[in-house]
Amino acid sequence: MTKLLEKAFNRTSKLPDSSQDAIAAIILEELEDEKKGETSFANSQESLSILATKVRNEIEKGETLPFDPASRTK
């Protein structure tokens, strides 16, 4: 445990039980959000990889058109 976290726990331990529970709930919620964020990022990376493979396959099969900025509508 880092010194800062130990200091935070020591200070928190001196608070009333209801305050300790509130702080614990915040910490646990933050940890859960962090876990969800990591999972979301991994899923995004996987989705992008699948999309890139699909695009490469379409290019190889000649199923795409060349990019022409002049044909863009404003």
C-alpha positions in Angstrom: 0.0 0.0 0.0 1.3 3.4 -0.8 2.0 6.0 1.9 -0.7 8.3 0.5 -3.4 5.6 0.5 -2.3 4.5 4.0 -2.6 8.2 5.2 -6.1 8.4 3.6 -7.2 5.2 5.4 -5.8 6.3 8.7 -7.6 9.7 8.5 -10.8 8.0 7.3 -10.7 5.5 10.2 -11.2 8.4 12.6 -14.5 9.4 11.0 -17.9 8.2 12.1 -19.0 4.9 10.6 -21.5 6.5 8.2 -18.7 8.7 6.7 -16.4 5.7 6.4 -19.1 3.8 4.6 -19.7 6.8 2.2 -16.0 7.0 1.4 -15.8 3.3 0.9 -18.7 3.3 -1.5 -17.1 6.1 -3.5 -13.8 4.2 -3.7 -15.6 1.0 -4.8 -17.6 2.8 -7.4 -14.5 4.4 -8.8 -12.8 1.0 -9.0 -15.8 -0.5 -10.8 -15.9 2.4 -13.2 -12.2 1.9 -13.9 -12.7 -1.8 -14.6 -15.6 -1.0 -16.9 -13.5 1.5 -18.8 -10.7 -1.0 -19.3 -13.2 -3.5 -20.6 -14.8 -0.9 -22.9 -11.5 0.1 -24.3 -10.6 -3.6 -25.0 -13.9 -4.1 -26.7 -13.4 -0.9 -28.8 -9.9 -2.1 -29.8 -11.4 -5.5 -30.8 -14.2 -3.9 -32.8 -11.8 -1.6 -34.6 -9.6 -4.6 -35.5 -12.6 -6.5 -36.9 -13.7 -3.4 -38.9 -10.1 -3.0 -40.3 -10.0 -6.6 -41.4 -13.4 -6.2 -43.1 -12.2 -3.1 -44.9 -9.0 -4.7 -46.1 -11.0 -7.6 -47.4 -13.3 -5.3 -49.3 -10.4 -3.4 -50.8 -8.7 -6.7 -51.9 -12.0 -7.8 -53.6 -12.3 -4.5 -55.4 -15.5 -3.7 -53.6 -14.5 -0.1 -52.8 -14.3 3.1 -54.7 -11.2 5.4 -54.6 -11.5 8.4 -52.3 -12.2 11.6 -54.4 -12.4 14.8 -52.3 -13.8 16.6 -55.3 -16.9 14.5 -55.3 -17.9 15.5 -51.7 -21.0 17.6 -51.3 -21.0 20.6 -49.1 
